Amino acid sequence: MTSVLVAGGASGIGRAAVRGFRARGDSVLVADLDLARAQEVAAEDLPGPAAALGVDLSTPSGPAAAVAAAVEHGGSLDVVFGNAGLLRAAPLAEWTVEDWDRTMALNLRAPFLLAQAAAPHLRRSPLARLIFTSSTGALRGHAGMPAYHASKAGLNNLVRALADELSPDGVRVNTVCPGWVDTPFNDAFWQHQDDPAAALDALTASIPLRRQAVPEDIVGLVLFLASPASDYITGQSLVIDGGYTAV
Ligand SMILES: NC(=O)c1ccc[n+]([C@@H]2O[C@H](COP(=O)([O-])OP(=O)(O)OC[C@H]3O[C@@H](n4cnc5c(N)ncnc54)[C@H](O)[C@@H]3O)[C@@H](O)[C@H]2O)c1
């Protein structure tokens, strides 16, 4: 049975991915800051076995604790989906060093530490996947969110370095780059807009598919990257955005 760690799996894209992995029979460890919601997700009636862990992935020890729990739950580790992220939006003058470091600790350092802790286990796996949630925010920039854009761009280059080191041993390392996904995650961005309703209308009009994604839209790509069908893909960042960055 494929053993999967979903880091940041209690809400949004992570929760939808947990459901997708479990629906195909995988064993999943749902690691999240919000233990109660992670437990709810793990308790859903789906084929693959699941367990929950409450963990702060932005701490130096959190990612390794999540990997250890996934190995204990699944008996091995084949797939890490590192998905937790943080979005702070504020005018440039209001940013503190602590704000900057908080974003980097979760969005960029946690994927690095997940990879470091998982690598010995993945090297023994016949599937062996590291998948991280980046963003189209890695490819462009919006006012008020300097750390978010810098961290996601860094993540896309982190997977190149990790692929160079780990892929000779069979580990595929990639990011998915969603465009706009309708989850609580973007609340900070909308609150930063002068007229949130008008901003949402303008955004929707700028997306060729004329809507934000729902979390389930992202899951097919994640499952593809966590399957043998993607055996020849590594070191890549795959955009899934309804055409947002195409125009
Ligand atoms: N929503 C979007 O429009 C969008 C677009 C592109 C990329 N993303 C990325 O997708 C990922 C998931 O976002 P989402 O939209 O599903 O958000 P969400 O808020 O629905 O879910 C995020 C999850 O991460 C968990 N989390 C937050 N901080 C954590 C920490 N320190 N330790 C452990 N868990 C923590 C939360 O508890 C939550 O369960 C993020 O990396 C985000 O950058 C989101």
The ligand as an ORCA input file, in Angstrom:
! r2SCAN-3c Opt
* xyz 0 1
  N      -5.916     29.261     -2.332
  C      -5.201     29.697     -3.349
  O      -5.648     30.545     -4.147
  C      -3.820     29.175     -3.587
  C      -3.208     29.456     -4.815
  C      -1.910     29.005     -5.063
  C      -1.260     28.268     -4.093
  N      -1.866     28.007     -2.907
  C      -1.101     27.229     -1.932
  O      -1.850     26.094     -1.570
  C      -1.463     25.657     -0.271
  C      -2.711     25.330      0.524
  O      -3.541     26.453      0.524
  P      -5.144     26.367      0.651
  O      -5.675     27.391     -0.270
  O      -5.614     24.966      0.556
  O      -5.286     26.953      2.153
  P      -6.124     26.527      3.434
  O      -6.028     27.688      4.354
  O      -7.485     26.024      3.048
  O      -5.281     25.307      4.019
  C      -3.975     25.478      4.543
  C      -3.740     24.406      5.585
  O      -2.392     24.559      6.085
  C      -2.434     24.460      7.501
  N      -1.319     25.170      8.100
  C      -1.127     26.522      8.131
  N      -0.015     26.813      8.806
  C       0.504     25.629      9.222
  C       1.645     25.276      9.991
  N       2.483     26.219     10.494
  N       1.893     23.975     10.244
  C       1.038     23.036      9.781
  N      -0.056     23.299      9.052
  C      -0.321     24.590      8.783
  C      -3.779     25.081      7.879
  O      -4.182     24.715      9.199
  C      -4.676     24.542      6.787
  O      -5.220     23.273      7.125
  C      -0.578     26.772      0.290
  O       0.782     26.397      0.191
  C      -0.835     27.947     -0.638
  O       0.273     28.812     -0.747
  C      -3.137     28.436     -2.633
*
